[in-house]
Amino acid sequence: MKIKVEKKLLNGEIIKTEELFFNIPKAISDELNWEDGTVVEWEVAGFMENDKEARIVLRNIDDNILE
């Protein structure tokens, strides 16, 4: 897993972009069939008993609601 942070100056303001890279089995990727550019919502659904890991939900959002 890798986190990439990018900062840009846009119209006098610093814009920060964070990207999380992780691997999943190809079979899961194929089943989801999400296109490049798919808008995804992130939700923390809880924490594991060891309190060192979080359970994360990635939810495909219909981009029509953003218009």
Gaussian input, Z-matrix of N, CA and C with variables (Angstrom, degrees):
# hf/3-21g

backbone

0 1
 N
 C     1     B1
 C     2     B2     1     A1
 N     3     B3     2     A2     1     D1
 C     4     B4     3     A3     2     D2
 C     5     B5     4     A4     3     D3
 N     6     B6     5     A5     4     D4
 C     7     B7     6     A6     5     D5
 C     8     B8     7     A7     6     D6
 N     9     B9     8     A8     7     D7
 C    10    B10     9     A9     8     D8
 C    11    B11    10    A10     9     D9
 N    12    B12    11    A11    10    D10
 C    13    B13    12    A12    11    D11
 C    14    B14    13    A13    12    D12
 N    15    B15    14    A14    13    D13
 C    16    B16    15    A15    14    D14
 C    17    B17    16    A16    15    D15
 N    18    B18    17    A17    16    D16
 C    19    B19    18    A18    17    D17
 C    20    B20    19    A19    18    D18
 N    21    B21    20    A20    19    D19
 C    22    B22    21    A21    20    D20
 C    23    B23    22    A22    21    D21
 N    24    B24    23    A23    22    D22
 C    25    B25    24    A24    23    D23
 C    26    B26    25    A25    24    D24
 N    27    B27    26    A26    25    D25
 C    28    B28    27    A27    26    D26
 C    29    B29    28    A28    27    D27
 N    30    B30    29    A29    28    D28
 C    31    B31    30    A30    29    D29
 C    32    B32    31    A31    30    D30
 N    33    B33    32    A32    31    D31
 C    34    B34    33    A33    32    D32
 C    35    B35    34    A34    33    D33
 N    36    B36    35    A35    34    D34
 C    37    B37    36    A36    35    D35
 C    38    B38    37    A37    36    D36
 N    39    B39    38    A38    37    D37
 C    40    B40    39    A39    38    D38
 C    41    B41    40    A40    39    D39
 N    42    B42    41    A41    40    D40
 C    43    B43    42    A42    41    D41
 C    44    B44    43    A43    42    D42
 N    45    B45    44    A44    43    D43
 C    46    B46    45    A45    44    D44
 C    47    B47    46    A46    45    D45
 N    48    B48    47    A47    46    D46
 C    49    B49    48    A48    47    D47
 C    50    B50    49    A49    48    D48
 N    51    B51    50    A50    49    D49
 C    52    B52    51    A51    50    D50
 C    53    B53    52    A52    51    D51
 N    54    B54    53    A53    52    D52
 C    55    B55    54    A54    53    D53
 C    56    B56    55    A55    54    D54
 N    57    B57    56    A56    55    D55
 C    58    B58    57    A57    56    D56
 C    59    B59    58    A58    57    D57
 N    60    B60    59    A59    58    D58
 C    61    B61    60    A60    59    D59
 C    62    B62    61    A61    60    D60
 N    63    B63    62    A62    61    D61
 C    64    B64    63    A63    62    D62
 C    65    B65    64    A64    63    D63
 N    66    B66    65    A65    64    D64
 C    67    B67    66    A66    65    D65
 C    68    B68    67    A67    66    D66
 N    69    B69    68    A68    67    D67
 C    70    B70    69    A69    68    D68
 C    71    B71    70    A70    69    D69
 N    72    B72    71    A71    70    D70
 C    73    B73    72    A72    71    D71
 C    74    B74    73    A73    72    D72
 N    75    B75    74    A74    73    D73
 C    76    B76    75    A75    74    D74
 C    77    B77    76    A76    75    D75
 N    78    B78    77    A77    76    D76
 C    79    B79    78    A78    77    D77
 C    80    B80    79    A79    78    D78
 N    81    B81    80    A80    79    D79
 C    82    B82    81    A81    80    D80
 C    83    B83    82    A82    81    D81
 N    84    B84    83    A83    82    D82
 C    85    B85    84    A84    83    D83
 C    86    B86    85    A85    84    D84
 N    87    B87    86    A86    85    D85
 C    88    B88    87    A87    86    D86
 C    89    B89    88    A88    87    D87
 N    90    B90    89    A89    88    D88
 C    91    B91    90    A90    89    D89
 C    92    B92    91    A91    90    D90
 N    93    B93    92    A92    91    D91
 C    94    B94    93    A93    92    D92
 C    95    B95    94    A94    93    D93
 N    96    B96    95    A95    94    D94
 C    97    B97    96    A96    95    D95
 C    98    B98    97    A97    96    D96
 N    99    B99    98    A98    97    D97
 C   100   B100    99    A99    98    D98
 C   101   B101   100   A100    99    D99
 N   102   B102   101   A101   100   D100
 C   103   B103   102   A102   101   D101
 C   104   B104   103   A103   102   D102
 N   105   B105   104   A104   103   D103
 C   106   B106   105   A105   104   D104
 C   107   B107   106   A106   105   D105
 N   108   B108   107   A107   106   D106
 C   109   B109   108   A108   107   D107
 C   110   B110   109   A109   108   D108
 N   111   B111   110   A110   109   D109
 C   112   B112   111   A111   110   D110
 C   113   B113   112   A112   111   D111
 N   114   B114   113   A113   112   D112
 C   115   B115   114   A114   113   D113
 C   116   B116   115   A115   114   D114
 N   117   B117   116   A116   115   D115
 C   118   B118   117   A117   116   D116
 C   119   B119   118   A118   117   D117
 N   120   B120   119   A119   118   D118
 C   121   B121   120   A120   119   D119
 C   122   B122   121   A121   120   D120
 N   123   B123   122   A122   121   D121
 C   124   B124   123   A123   122   D122
 C   125   B125   124   A124   123   D123
 N   126   B126   125   A125   124   D124
 C   127   B127   126   A126   125   D125
 C   128   B128   127   A127   126   D126
 N   129   B129   128   A128   127   D127
 C   130   B130   129   A129   128   D128
 C   131   B131   130   A130   129   D129
 N   132   B132   131   A131   130   D130
 C   133   B133   132   A132   131   D131
 C   134   B134   133   A133   132   D132
 N   135   B135   134   A134   133   D133
 C   136   B136   135   A135   134   D134
 C   137   B137   136   A136   135   D135
 N   138   B138   137   A137   136   D136
 C   139   B139   138   A138   137   D137
 C   140   B140   139   A139   138   D138
 N   141   B141   140   A140   139   D139
 C   142   B142   141   A141   140   D140
 C   143   B143   142   A142   141   D141
 N   144   B144   143   A143   142   D142
 C   145   B145   144   A144   143   D143
 C   146   B146   145   A145   144   D144
 N   147   B147   146   A146   145   D145
 C   148   B148   147   A147   146   D146
 C   149   B149   148   A148   147   D147
 N   150   B150   149   A149   148   D148
 C   151   B151   150   A150   149   D149
 C   152   B152   151   A151   150   D150
 N   153   B153   152   A152   151   D151
 C   154   B154   153   A153   152   D152
 C   155   B155   154   A154   153   D153
 N   156   B156   155   A155   154   D154
 C   157   B157   156   A156   155   D155
 C   158   B158   157   A157   156   D156
 N   159   B159   158   A158   157   D157
 C   160   B160   159   A159   158   D158
 C   161   B161   160   A160   159   D159
 N   162   B162   161   A161   160   D160
 C   163   B163   162   A162   161   D161
 C   164   B164   163   A163   162   D162
 N   165   B165   164   A164   163   D163
 C   166   B166   165   A165   164   D164
 C   167   B167   166   A166   165   D165
 N   168   B168   167   A167   166   D166
 C   169   B169   168   A168   167   D167
 C   170   B170   169   A169   168   D168
 N   171   B171   170   A170   169   D169
 C   172   B172   171   A171   170   D170
 C   173   B173   172   A172   171   D171
 N   174   B174   173   A173   172   D172
 C   175   B175   174   A174   173   D173
 C   176   B176   175   A175   174   D174
 N   177   B177   176   A176   175   D175
 C   178   B178   177   A177   176   D176
 C   179   B179   178   A178   177   D177
 N   180   B180   179   A179   178   D178
 C   181   B181   180   A180   179   D179
 C   182   B182   181   A181   180   D180
 N   183   B183   182   A182   181   D181
 C   184   B184   183   A183   182   D182
 C   185   B185   184   A184   183   D183
 N   186   B186   185   A185   184   D184
 C   187   B187   186   A186   185   D185
 C   188   B188   187   A187   186   D186
 N   189   B189   188   A188   187   D187
 C   190   B190   189   A189   188   D188
 C   191   B191   190   A190   189   D189
 N   192   B192   191   A191   190   D190
 C   193   B193   192   A192   191   D191
 C   194   B194   193   A193   192   D192
 N   195   B195   194   A194   193   D193
 C   196   B196   195   A195   194   D194
 C   197   B197   196   A196   195   D195
 N   198   B198   197   A197   196   D196
 C   199   B199   198   A198   197   D197
 C   200   B200   199   A199   198   D198

   B1=1.4441
   B2=1.5222
   B3=1.3372
   B4=1.4626
   B5=1.5248
   B6=1.3220
   B7=1.4675
   B8=1.5206
   B9=1.3263
   B10=1.4593
   B11=1.5268
   B12=1.3246
   B13=1.4650
   B14=1.5236
   B15=1.3120
   B16=1.4625
   B17=1.5235
   B18=1.3222
   B19=1.4642
   B20=1.5239
   B21=1.3255
   B22=1.4647
   B23=1.5154
   B24=1.3047
   B25=1.4591
   B26=1.5208
   B27=1.3268
   B28=1.4569
   B29=1.5286
   B30=1.3096
   B31=1.4746
   B32=1.5303
   B33=1.3258
   B34=1.4513
   B35=1.5239
   B36=1.3313
   B37=1.4634
   B38=1.5219
   B39=1.3217
   B40=1.4613
   B41=1.5218
   B42=1.3214
   B43=1.4613
   B44=1.5239
   B45=1.3188
   B46=1.4622
   B47=1.5295
   B48=1.3179
   B49=1.4606
   B50=1.5225
   B51=1.3343
   B52=1.4572
   B53=1.5257
   B54=1.3185
   B55=1.4610
   B56=1.5198
   B57=1.3200
   B58=1.4548
   B59=1.5217
   B60=1.3220
   B61=1.4623
   B62=1.5221
   B63=1.3277
   B64=1.4561
   B65=1.5169
   B66=1.3199
   B67=1.4609
   B68=1.5215
   B69=1.3300
   B70=1.4600
   B71=1.5205
   B72=1.3176
   B73=1.4654
   B74=1.5366
   B75=1.3233
   B76=1.4670
   B77=1.5261
   B78=1.3367
   B79=1.4690
   B80=1.5318
   B81=1.3270
   B82=1.4686
   B83=1.5225
   B84=1.3309
   B85=1.4577
   B86=1.5285
   B87=1.3234
   B88=1.4728
   B89=1.5273
   B90=1.3382
   B91=1.4641
   B92=1.5297
   B93=1.3425
   B94=1.4657
   B95=1.5237
   B96=1.3367
   B97=1.4604
   B98=1.5236
   B99=1.3460
   B100=1.4580
   B101=1.5115
   B102=1.3213
   B103=1.4610
   B104=1.5213
   B105=1.3287
   B106=1.4608
   B107=1.5233
   B108=1.3097
   B109=1.4622
   B110=1.5131
   B111=1.3285
   B112=1.4555
   B113=1.5245
   B114=1.3239
   B115=1.4547
   B116=1.5259
   B117=1.3465
   B118=1.4550
   B119=1.5233
   B120=1.3119
   B121=1.4615
   B122=1.5298
   B123=1.3162
   B124=1.4656
   B125=1.5213
   B126=1.3255
   B127=1.4660
   B128=1.5225
   B129=1.3273
   B130=1.4609
   B131=1.5292
   B132=1.3329
   B133=1.4622
   B134=1.5250
   B135=1.3052
   B136=1.4669
   B137=1.5133
   B138=1.3058
   B139=1.4537
   B140=1.5233
   B141=1.3205
   B142=1.4556
   B143=1.5322
   B144=1.3302
   B145=1.4656
   B146=1.5285
   B147=1.3384
   B148=1.4629
   B149=1.5268
   B150=1.3400
   B151=1.4664
   B152=1.5290
   B153=1.3311
   B154=1.4599
   B155=1.5187
   B156=1.3286
   B157=1.4583
   B158=1.5248
   B159=1.3290
   B160=1.4687
   B161=1.5235
   B162=1.3089
   B163=1.4713
   B164=1.5305
   B165=1.3396
   B166=1.4616
   B167=1.5231
   B168=1.3245
   B169=1.4613
   B170=1.5231
   B171=1.3268
   B172=1.4648
   B173=1.5186
   B174=1.3136
   B175=1.4612
   B176=1.5209
   B177=1.3200
   B178=1.4625
   B179=1.5234
   B180=1.3238
   B181=1.4609
   B182=1.5203
   B183=1.3260
   B184=1.4524
   B185=1.5202
   B186=1.3336
   B187=1.4652
   B188=1.5221
   B189=1.3247
   B190=1.4717
   B191=1.5308
   B192=1.3436
   B193=1.4614
   B194=1.5234
   B195=1.3384
   B196=1.4583
   B197=1.5114
   B198=1.2955
   B199=1.4730
   B200=1.5064
   A1=107.32
   A2=115.19
   A3=121.14
   A4=108.60
   A5=116.51
   A6=121.86
   A7=107.69
   A8=116.05
   A9=122.12
   A10=107.99
   A11=116.75
   A12=121.98
   A13=107.65
   A14=115.31
   A15=121.15
   A16=108.55
   A17=116.71
   A18=121.40
   A19=108.79
   A20=115.49
   A21=121.69
   A22=109.04
   A23=115.89
   A24=121.80
   A25=107.51
   A26=116.84
   A27=121.98
   A28=108.33
   A29=116.40
   A30=122.13
   A31=111.54
   A32=116.43
   A33=121.02
   A34=115.03
   A35=117.80
   A36=121.44
   A37=109.65
   A38=116.08
   A39=121.02
   A40=108.42
   A41=115.43
   A42=122.68
   A43=107.40
   A44=116.83
   A45=121.76
   A46=109.47
   A47=116.10
   A48=122.15
   A49=108.13
   A50=117.01
   A51=121.92
   A52=108.48
   A53=115.91
   A54=121.26
   A55=108.85
   A56=116.26
   A57=122.55
   A58=107.82
   A59=116.39
   A60=122.08
   A61=108.80
   A62=117.27
   A63=121.07
   A64=108.87
   A65=116.11
   A66=121.63
   A67=110.42
   A68=115.59
   A69=121.73
   A70=107.21
   A71=117.38
   A72=119.43
   A73=111.49
   A74=116.31
   A75=121.79
   A76=111.32
   A77=117.20
   A78=120.55
   A79=111.16
   A80=117.04
   A81=120.36
   A82=110.08
   A83=116.86
   A84=120.76
   A85=110.81
   A86=115.85
   A87=120.41
   A88=111.37
   A89=116.82
   A90=120.11
   A91=111.24
   A92=117.19
   A93=119.97
   A94=110.75
   A95=115.97
   A96=122.15
   A97=112.53
   A98=116.89
   A99=121.28
   A100=109.05
   A101=116.66
   A102=121.77
   A103=109.64
   A104=116.73
   A105=120.39
   A106=108.01
   A107=116.45
   A108=120.95
   A109=113.33
   A110=118.91
   A111=121.92
   A112=109.72
   A113=117.07
   A114=122.23
   A115=108.15
   A116=115.72
   A117=120.96
   A118=109.74
   A119=115.92
   A120=122.15
   A121=108.49
   A122=117.04
   A123=124.34
   A124=108.29
   A125=117.19
   A126=121.14
   A127=109.05
   A128=117.12
   A129=120.70
   A130=106.15
   A131=115.66
   A132=121.19
   A133=112.19
   A134=117.56
   A135=120.19
   A136=110.20
   A137=114.67
   A138=120.63
   A139=109.66
   A140=115.99
   A141=121.26
   A142=108.92
   A143=116.19
   A144=121.11
   A145=112.29
   A146=117.66
   A147=119.75
   A148=111.88
   A149=116.88
   A150=123.99
   A151=113.21
   A152=116.66
   A153=121.05
   A154=111.86
   A155=116.35
   A156=120.93
   A157=109.69
   A158=115.26
   A159=121.30
   A160=108.98
   A161=116.07
   A162=121.48
   A163=105.96
   A164=116.58
   A165=123.14
   A166=109.95
   A167=115.87
   A168=122.03
   A169=107.38
   A170=116.42
   A171=122.02
   A172=106.45
   A173=116.47
   A174=121.74
   A175=109.27
   A176=116.66
   A177=122.85
   A178=108.21
   A179=116.49
   A180=122.27
   A181=109.19
   A182=116.68
   A183=121.26
   A184=107.67
   A185=117.05
   A186=120.09
   A187=113.47
   A188=118.81
   A189=120.05
   A190=111.40
   A191=117.85
   A192=119.33
   A193=111.57
   A194=117.20
   A195=120.91
   A196=112.92
   A197=117.30
   A198=121.11
   A199=111.80
   D1=145.56
   D2=-177.89
   D3=-144.00
   D4=141.42
   D5=173.89
   D6=-115.57
   D7=128.33
   D8=178.98
   D9=-114.12
   D10=127.78
   D11=178.59
   D12=-115.49
   D13=129.27
   D14=-179.72
   D15=-127.20
   D16=133.85
   D17=177.44
   D18=-120.91
   D19=135.29
   D20=178.50
   D21=-131.17
   D22=152.21
   D23=174.17
   D24=-98.10
   D25=120.01
   D26=-177.87
   D27=-132.93
   D28=116.97
   D29=-179.82
   D30=51.96
   D31=41.17
   D32=177.57
   D33=80.53
   D34=1.58
   D35=179.52
   D36=-116.33
   D37=144.28
   D38=176.17
   D39=-85.42
   D40=122.25
   D41=178.65
   D42=-105.77
   D43=126.00
   D44=-177.14
   D45=-110.12
   D46=129.37
   D47=176.74
   D48=-118.98
   D49=130.79
   D50=177.01
   D51=-118.81
   D52=134.26
   D53=179.16
   D54=-126.58
   D55=136.09
   D56=177.77
   D57=-110.19
   D58=122.57
   D59=179.45
   D60=-108.23
   D61=128.87
   D62=175.01
   D63=-150.02
   D64=160.90
   D65=-177.74
   D66=-102.27
   D67=140.20
   D68=172.21
   D69=-131.31
   D70=157.24
   D71=177.34
   D72=-59.68
   D73=142.65
   D74=-179.18
   D75=-57.67
   D76=-35.31
   D77=-179.83
   D78=-59.80
   D79=-38.65
   D80=178.21
   D81=-69.66
   D82=-43.16
   D83=177.36
   D84=-59.12
   D85=-43.46
   D86=178.89
   D87=-63.11
   D88=-40.99
   D89=-178.76
   D90=-67.96
   D91=-40.97
   D92=177.63
   D93=-64.04
   D94=-41.76
   D95=178.10
   D96=55.51
   D97=35.84
   D98=177.10
   D99=-75.83
   D100=134.65
   D101=178.60
   D102=-78.18
   D103=156.02
   D104=172.75
   D105=-57.53
   D106=136.21
   D107=-179.09
   D108=91.12
   D109=2.57
   D110=178.98
   D111=-61.60
   D112=132.22
   D113=178.17
   D114=-81.49
   D115=128.21
   D116=-176.25
   D117=-125.69
   D118=137.91
   D119=175.89
   D120=-96.38
   D121=141.53
   D122=-179.30
   D123=-108.32
   D124=131.61
   D125=177.18
   D126=-137.17
   D127=132.76
   D128=172.12
   D129=-85.53
   D130=114.14
   D131=-174.85
   D132=-92.32
   D133=-7.34
   D134=179.08
   D135=152.11
   D136=-177.72
   D137=-179.07
   D138=-124.48
   D139=148.75
   D140=-179.47
   D141=-75.69
   D142=163.36
   D143=-176.50
   D144=-60.17
   D145=-30.40
   D146=-179.28
   D147=-74.87
   D148=-6.69
   D149=178.54
   D150=58.96
   D151=18.63
   D152=177.54
   D153=-113.28
   D154=-6.36
   D155=-179.03
   D156=-131.57
   D157=144.18
   D158=176.70
   D159=-109.48
   D160=146.20
   D161=174.76
   D162=-93.06
   D163=119.09
   D164=-174.53
   D165=-111.74
   D166=139.07
   D167=173.96
   D168=-111.38
   D169=126.66
   D170=171.05
   D171=-106.08
   D172=121.60
   D173=-173.85
   D174=-118.03
   D175=126.29
   D176=177.36
   D177=-70.05
   D178=122.64
   D179=-178.42
   D180=-104.49
   D181=132.00
   D182=175.58
   D183=-67.12
   D184=113.69
   D185=-174.71
   D186=-67.63
   D187=-6.68
   D188=176.01
   D189=-66.59
   D190=-24.93
   D191=-179.45
   D192=-75.56
   D193=-11.74
   D194=-179.95
   D195=-87.20
   D196=-9.29
   D197=-176.86
   D198=-85.65

